[in-house]
Amino acid sequence: MSLEGWTPQIGPYLTLEEVVEHAFDYRGDITVVGTDGTEIVGYLFNRAARAPEPFVEMFDDAGQGPIRIRLADIATIRFTGKDTAAGNSWTAWLERQDKERAEKAAASGA
């Protein structure tokens, strides 16, 4: 299951800290929506939930950063980028195996 396209609703059943953990594990870009309405698109690479002022760090989609954002300044995090780890690994492996078999067969004259 991929989180791609997910816009979590922070509330009593889902905390921002839980969403941050999902964003940290996500293999695509996310959009941090600030409490003031600003949006930053990029890759979240660090988080510190137990810091005196909890924060996340990310590189924006232009590669600038690291950008540190306090959790207190985040309204939500949207999973907007392509999930590069989403479910195609088995299919890709099978395709590589088929290609290698075909190349070996062609090389051996079979």
N, C-alpha and C positions, 0 to 999 in steps of 0.2 A: 504494500500500500504506500502510495506517495502522498506527501503533504502539498505537492504542487497545486497552487490555486487556492489554498486554504486561507481564509480570513477568520482567525479565531475571535470569539467573543469572550473577552476577559470578564469574569464574574465569579459567583460563588462556587461554580463547578469547574472552573479552569482559571488558574492563577497566571499572572504574568511570568512568574518564575518558571512554571511548567512550559509555557510557550517559549521562553528563552532557551530552555534545554532542548526543545525540539528544533529551534532555529540553529543552535550550535551544532547539532547532528546533521542538519540539512545540507545537501551537497549542491545547492544552488543559491542564487541571490534571494535576498529577502528585502522587504520594505519596512523600515521602522517608521511608525507613525507617532509623531510626538504629541504630547498633551496640548501643544499650541497649534497642532494641525500640520506642522512641517513633516516632510517625508524624505527619508534618505534611503536610497536603493544601494545595496551592496552585499558583501559577504561577511557574515558574522564569524569571527575567528576566536574570540575570547569572551569570557563572562566571569564575573566575580560576585556571586550571590551573597557571599558571607562577608564581603568588605564592609567597613563602616558606612560607606555610601555605595550600595551595590550598583554595578555598571556592566555594560557590554562594550566590546570594541569591535570595530568593523572597518573594512576598506570599502569606499564607495565604488560605484560601477565605473568610475574613471580611474580607479586605482589609487586615489588619494587616501591618505590615512597613515597610521591608524586614527580613527575617530572614536573618542570615548563618549558614551551617552549614559547618563544616570538612569537607572530603572524608574526612578520617580518622575522622569521626563518622558516616559514612553506610555502611550495609550494602548497600542497593540503592535503586533508584528505580523505582516502579511507575507505569505510564501509565494512570491511573484515570479521568481526565476525558474528556468527549466531545472528539474531535478535530474542531475546528470547520473545519479545512481539508481534511478527508477527502473526496476524490473527487466532490463534488457540484457543482463549479464549472461544468462543461460542461452538466450537466443544468439547473442554475439559469439559465445563460445562454440555453439553448434555450427554456426556459419564458418568460423575459422577452421574448425575440424574438417568440414566438408571441402573447403578450399584447399587445405593442406593435402587431403587425400587425393583430390583431383590433380594437384600439381605433381605429387609423387607418381601417380598413375601415368601422367603425361610424360614425365621424365624417364620412366622405366619402359615406355613404349607400349603400355598395356591398353 
